[in-house]
Amino acid sequence: MTSSFDLNSISIAVLIPCYNEELAIGKVVNDFRTHLPGARIYVYDNNSTDNTREVAAAAGAIVNTEPQQGKGNVVRRMFSDIDADVYVLVDGDHTYEAKAAPKLVETLVMQSLDMVNARRIESADAAYRPGHRFGNKLLTGLVATIFGERIRDMLSGYRAFSKRFVKSFPALSRGFEIETELTVHALELRMPITEIDTDYAERLPGSTSKLNTIRDGVRIMTTISTLVKEERPIAFFSAITGVLLLISAVLTYPIAVEYFQTGLVPRFPTVILVSAMVVVALLSLVCGLILDTVTLGRREIKRLFYLSQPSLEAQSAALGARSPRMREPTPTS
């Protein structure tokens, strides 16, 4: 691939979180050293019981460890430890194509974006398990409905980020929910992002996925629910209010009918329950209104911190790697 700017003119860090990837990690490190020769390759081992650390070090990676188990913990550690202009995050299982990395970086820099997501296109029938494929479509569609439809493969483990993105990312997740959090962070701050297609291959023989379809799917759903509560509190608490009022109306209807027919209210426990539910529903609505103000303030703080970091456009201009968008406009006749 011929780039329109020099990849060596910017600082690139390739971040590879790893857990028991002895069979694949050496190939991953070598591939990224080939396609991004000027980049620093970091492998963060997450309590592997095999020779992942030794193989990664032998391949030329900078190897560190993160004792807290979970991919989210590893990504948080990498984002806090490492300083670079551009970050490439990729899984260590050799399912993502390293030859796409220059395109990810070039797209990020030349368009002055904050995230480029690698949308997975299967190059083999066995690359994607049916449960993973269905779960990805379901969860991606859910996030698109709530936060905006700008990403078609939310759970991709292959992305390029600007320094602005990385240093403003709160990284609260512990496990595979981290991809959901990365996506929602970009959507909530309305960052400039895009997505490009890349090949997705099956794992090497003898290598097994650490992702559990049901367990991690539940965790991702829980993360989405938490993010909706924190980022869309009015919608979240209004939904609770609506459900409680609906149940209250259903319970009240036979009591009201009986009252108008006989003038009596014989089921006082139900009346008390309905009254309590209406009070809780109103309190839920008030909580949503209050938390919406809190959320707005928190979002503004994150936005200000995001803006405190230099943009890729400013960095590129300083380095002389100007994109067509950064050049002086050409007069037209």
C-alpha positions as CSV (number, residue, x, y, z in Angstrom):
1,M,0.0,0.0,0.0
2,T,1.3,3.4,-0.9
3,S,0.5,6.0,1.7
4,S,0.2,9.7,0.8
5,F,2.1,10.6,4.0
6,D,5.0,9.2,5.9
7,L,3.9,6.8,8.6
8,N,7.2,7.3,10.3
9,S,6.4,11.0,10.8
10,I,4.0,10.2,13.6
11,S,4.3,8.1,16.8
12,I,2.2,4.9,16.5
13,A,1.6,2.4,19.3
14,V,0.1,-1.0,18.5
15,L,-1.7,-2.3,21.6
16,I,-2.3,-6.0,21.9
17,P,-4.1,-7.3,25.0
18,C,-3.3,-11.0,25.5
19,Y,-4.4,-14.0,27.5
20,N,-3.1,-17.5,26.6
21,E,-2.2,-16.6,22.9
22,E,1.1,-18.5,22.7
23,L,0.3,-20.0,19.3
24,A,-0.7,-16.7,17.7
25,I,1.0,-13.8,19.3
26,G,4.4,-14.3,17.6
27,K,2.7,-14.1,14.2
28,V,0.7,-11.1,15.2
29,V,3.7,-9.1,16.4
30,N,5.8,-10.0,13.3
31,D,2.9,-9.1,11.0
32,F,2.5,-5.6,12.6
33,R,6.2,-5.1,12.6
34,T,6.2,-5.7,8.9
35,H,3.2,-3.5,8.0
36,L,3.9,-0.7,10.6
37,P,7.7,-0.9,10.8
38,G,8.0,2.4,12.7
39,A,5.4,1.6,15.3
40,R,6.1,0.4,18.9
41,I,4.4,-3.0,19.5
42,Y,3.1,-3.4,23.1
43,V,1.8,-6.7,24.4
44,Y,0.1,-6.6,27.8
45,D,-0.3,-10.1,29.2
46,N,-3.3,-10.8,31.4
47,N,-2.1,-13.7,33.7
48,S,-1.4,-16.2,30.9
49,T,-0.6,-19.7,31.9
50,D,1.3,-20.5,28.7
51,N,4.4,-18.9,27.1
52,T,2.6,-15.8,25.7
53,R,5.0,-13.4,27.3
54,E,8.1,-15.2,26.2
55,V,6.9,-15.6,22.6
56,A,5.9,-12.0,22.3
57,A,9.2,-10.8,23.7
58,A,11.1,-13.0,21.3
59,A,9.1,-11.5,18.4
60,G,10.2,-8.0,19.4
61,A,7.3,-6.7,21.3
62,I,7.5,-4.6,24.5
63,V,5.9,-6.9,27.0
64,N,4.1,-5.7,30.2
65,T,1.6,-7.4,32.5
66,E,-1.8,-6.5,33.9
67,P,-2.8,-8.6,37.0
68,Q,-6.5,-7.6,37.0
69,Q,-8.3,-10.2,34.9
70,G,-10.4,-9.0,32.0
71,K,-9.8,-7.3,28.6
72,G,-11.3,-4.0,29.9
73,N,-8.7,-3.9,32.7
74,V,-5.9,-4.4,30.2
75,V,-7.1,-1.7,27.8
76,R,-7.5,0.7,30.7
77,R,-3.9,0.0,31.7
78,M,-2.5,0.4,28.2
79,F,-4.4,3.6,27.6
80,S,-3.0,5.1,30.8
81,D,0.6,3.8,30.4
82,I,1.3,4.5,26.8
83,D,1.8,7.9,25.0
84,A,1.6,8.2,21.2
85,D,0.0,10.2,18.4
86,V,-2.0,7.2,17.1
87,Y,-3.0,4.0,18.8
88,V,-3.9,0.8,17.0
89,L,-5.8,-1.7,19.2
90,V,-6.0,-5.3,18.1
91,D,-6.6,-8.7,19.6
92,G,-3.7,-11.1,19.8
93,D,-5.5,-14.1,18.2
94,H,-4.3,-13.5,14.6
95,T,-7.8,-13.2,13.2
96,Y,-7.4,-9.6,12.1
97,E,-5.2,-8.6,9.1
98,A,-2.2,-6.6,10.0
99,K,-1.9,-5.4,6.4
100,A,-5.0,-3.2,6.9
101,A,-3.2,-1.3,9.7
102,P,-1.6,1.4,7.4
103,K,-5.0,2.1,5.9
104,L,-6.5,2.4,9.4
105,V,-3.8,4.9,10.4
106,E,-3.8,6.8,7.1
107,T,-7.6,7.2,7.2
108,L,-7.4,8.4,10.8
109,V,-4.7,11.0,10.1
110,M,-5.6,12.2,6.7
111,Q,-9.3,12.7,7.7
112,S,-8.4,14.0,11.2
113,L,-10.6,11.4,12.8
114,D,-10.7,10.1,16.4
115,M,-11.6,6.5,15.7
116,V,-11.5,4.2,12.7
117,N,-13.3,0.9,13.3
118,A,-12.3,-2.2,11.4
119,R,-15.6,-3.8,10.2
120,R,-15.0,-7.6,10.0
121,I,-15.6,-9.3,6.7
122,E,-15.3,-13.1,7.0
123,S,-12.6,-14.6,4.8
124,A,-13.5,-18.1,6.1
125,D,-16.8,-19.7,7.0
126,A,-15.5,-20.8,10.4
127,A,-14.3,-17.3,11.4
128,Y,-17.5,-16.3,13.0
129,R,-19.5,-18.6,15.3
130,P,-23.2,-18.3,14.6
131,G,-23.9,-17.2,18.1
132,H,-21.3,-14.5,17.9
133,R,-22.6,-13.3,14.6
134,F,-26.2,-13.0,15.8
135,G,-25.2,-11.4,19.1
136,N,-23.1,-8.8,17.3
137,K,-25.9,-7.8,15.0
138,L,-28.4,-7.7,17.9
139,L,-26.2,-5.6,20.2
140,T,-24.9,-3.3,17.4
141,G,-28.5,-2.7,16.4
142,L,-29.5,-1.9,19.9
143,V,-26.7,0.6,20.4
144,A,-27.4,2.1,17.0
145,T,-31.1,2.6,18.0
146,I,-30.2,4.3,21.3
147,F,-27.0,6.2,20.6
148,G,-26.9,6.6,16.8
149,E,-26.2,4.4,13.7
150,R,-22.6,5.2,12.8
151,I,-20.9,1.8,13.5
152,R,-22.0,-1.5,11.9
153,D,-19.6,-3.8,13.8
154,M,-19.6,-2.6,17.4
155,L,-17.8,-5.6,18.8
156,S,-14.7,-5.4,16.5
157,G,-11.5,-5.8,18.4
158,Y,-9.5,-3.9,15.7
159,R,-9.5,-0.1,15.8
160,A,-7.3,3.0,15.4
161,F,-7.6,5.9,17.8
162,S,-6.3,9.4,18.1
163,K,-4.6,10.6,21.3
164,R,-7.7,12.7,22.0
165,F,-9.9,9.7,22.1
166,V,-7.6,7.6,24.3
167,K,-6.8,10.2,26.9
168,S,-10.5,11.2,27.3
169,F,-11.8,7.6,27.5
170,P,-12.9,6.7,31.0
171,A,-12.5,2.9,30.5
172,L,-14.8,1.6,33.2
173,S,-15.5,-1.9,31.8
174,R,-13.6,-5.0,33.1
175,G,-14.1,-7.5,30.3
176,F,-15.2,-7.9,26.7
177,E,-17.8,-5.1,27.3
178,I,-14.9,-2.7,26.5
179,E,-15.8,-2.6,22.8
180,T,-19.3,-1.4,23.6
181,E,-17.9,1.3,25.9
182,L,-15.4,2.5,23.2
183,T,-18.2,2.8,20.7
184,V,-20.6,4.6,23.0
185,H,-17.8,7.0,24.1
186,A,-17.3,8.1,20.5
187,L,-21.0,8.4,19.8
188,E,-21.8,10.3,22.9
189,L,-19.1,13.0,22.3
190,R,-20.1,13.0,18.6
191,M,-16.5,12.4,17.6
192,P,-15.5,12.2,13.9
193,I,-15.3,8.5,13.2
194,T,-15.5,6.1,10.3
195,E,-15.5,2.4,9.6
196,I,-13.6,0.4,6.9
197,D,-13.9,-3.2,5.9
198,T,-11.1,-5.6,6.8
199,D,-10.8,-9.4,6.4
200,Y,-11.5,-11.5,9.4
201,A,-10.0,-15.0,9.5
202,E,-10.6,-18.1,11.7
203,R,-8.3,-18.8,14.6
204,L,-5.2,-20.9,14.2
205,P,-5.5,-24.6,14.8
206,G,-5.3,-25.3,18.5
207,S,-6.2,-21.8,19.5
208,T,-9.5,-21.2,21.3
209,S,-11.7,-18.1,21.8
210,K,-11.9,-16.5,25.2
211,L,-15.3,-15.1,24.4
212,N,-18.3,-16.9,25.8
213,T,-21.4,-16.1,23.8
214,I,-24.0,-16.2,26.6
215,R,-21.9,-15.0,29.5
216,D,-20.2,-12.2,27.7
217,G,-23.5,-11.4,25.8
218,V,-25.2,-10.9,29.2
219,R,-22.3,-8.7,30.4
220,I,-22.5,-6.6,27.2
221,M,-26.3,-6.2,27.6
222,T,-25.7,-5.1,31.2
223,T,-23.1,-2.6,30.1
224,I,-25.5,-1.2,27.5
225,S,-28.2,-0.9,30.1
226,T,-25.8,0.9,32.4
227,L,-24.7,3.2,29.7
228,V,-28.3,4.0,28.8
229,K,-29.0,4.8,32.5
230,E,-25.9,7.1,32.7
231,E,-26.1,8.7,29.3
232,R,-29.8,8.7,28.6
233,P,-31.3,9.0,32.1
234,I,-34.6,10.6,31.0
235,A,-35.3,7.8,28.5
236,F,-34.2,5.2,31.1
237,F,-36.3,6.5,34.0
238,S,-39.2,7.5,31.8
239,A,-39.4,3.9,30.6
240,I,-39.6,2.8,34.3
241,T,-42.2,5.4,35.0
242,G,-44.3,4.2,32.0
243,V,-44.1,0.6,33.1
244,L,-45.2,1.4,36.6
245,L,-48.0,3.6,35.5
246,L,-49.2,0.9,33.1
247,I,-49.3,-1.7,35.8
248,S,-51.0,0.7,38.1
249,A,-53.7,1.4,35.4
250,V,-54.3,-2.3,34.9
251,L,-54.7,-2.9,38.7
252,T,-56.9,0.2,39.1
253,Y,-59.3,-0.6,36.3
254,P,-61.4,-3.4,38.1
255,I,-61.4,-1.4,41.3
256,A,-62.7,1.7,39.5
257,V,-65.4,-0.3,37.7
258,E,-66.5,-1.9,41.0
259,Y,-66.5,1.5,42.7
260,F,-68.7,3.1,40.1
261,Q,-71.1,0.1,40.2
262,T,-71.4,-0.3,44.0
263,G,-69.8,2.8,45.5
264,L,-67.5,0.6,47.5
265,V,-63.7,0.0,47.5
266,P,-63.3,-3.5,49.0
267,R,-59.7,-4.2,47.9
268,F,-57.7,-1.6,50.0
269,P,-54.4,-3.5,49.8
270,T,-54.5,-3.2,46.0
271,V,-55.3,0.5,46.3
272,I,-52.4,1.0,48.6
273,L,-50.1,-0.9,46.2
274,V,-51.3,1.2,43.3
275,S,-50.7,4.4,45.2
276,A,-47.2,3.4,46.1
277,M,-46.4,2.5,42.5
278,V,-47.6,5.8,41.3
279,V,-45.4,7.6,43.8
280,V,-42.4,5.5,42.8
281,A,-43.2,6.2,39.1
282,L,-43.2,10.0,39.8
283,L,-40.0,9.7,41.8
284,S,-38.4,7.8,38.9
285,L,-39.4,10.6,36.5
286,V,-37.9,13.2,38.9
287,C,-34.7,11.2,39.2
288,G,-34.4,11.1,35.4
289,L,-34.8,14.9,35.1
290,I,-32.2,15.5,37.8
291,L,-29.7,13.0,36.4
292,D,-30.1,14.4,32.9
293,T,-28.7,17.7,34.2
294,V,-25.8,15.8,35.9
295,T,-25.2,13.8,32.7
296,L,-25.0,17.0,30.7
297,G,-22.4,18.4,33.1
298,R,-20.4,15.3,33.0
299,R,-20.5,15.2,29.2
300,E,-19.4,18.8,29.0
301,I,-16.4,18.0,31.3
302,K,-15.4,15.0,29.1
303,R,-15.8,17.2,26.0
304,L,-13.5,19.9,27.5
305,F,-10.9,17.3,28.5
306,Y,-11.2,15.9,25.0
307,L,-10.6,19.3,23.5
308,S,-7.6,19.9,25.8
309,Q,-5.7,17.3,23.7
310,P,-4.2,18.3,20.4
311,S,-6.1,17.2,17.3
312,L,-4.5,15.0,14.7
313,E,-5.0,17.8,12.2
314,A,-2.9,20.1,14.3
315,Q,-0.3,17.4,14.8
316,S,-0.2,16.7,11.1
317,A,0.1,20.4,10.2
318,A,3.0,20.7,12.6
319,L,4.7,17.8,11.0
320,G,4.0,18.9,7.5
321,A,1.8,15.8,6.8
322,R,-1.1,17.9,5.5
323,S,-4.3,16.3,4.1
324,P,-6.2,17.7,1.1
325,R,-8.7,19.1,3.6
326,M,-5.9,21.0,5.4
327,R,-4.4,22.6,2.2
328,E,-5.3,26.1,1.0
329,P,-8.5,26.0,-1.1
330,T,-7.9,26.0,-4.9
331,P,-9.6,28.9,-6.7
332,T,-12.4,27.8,-9.0
333,S,-13.5,29.5,-12.2
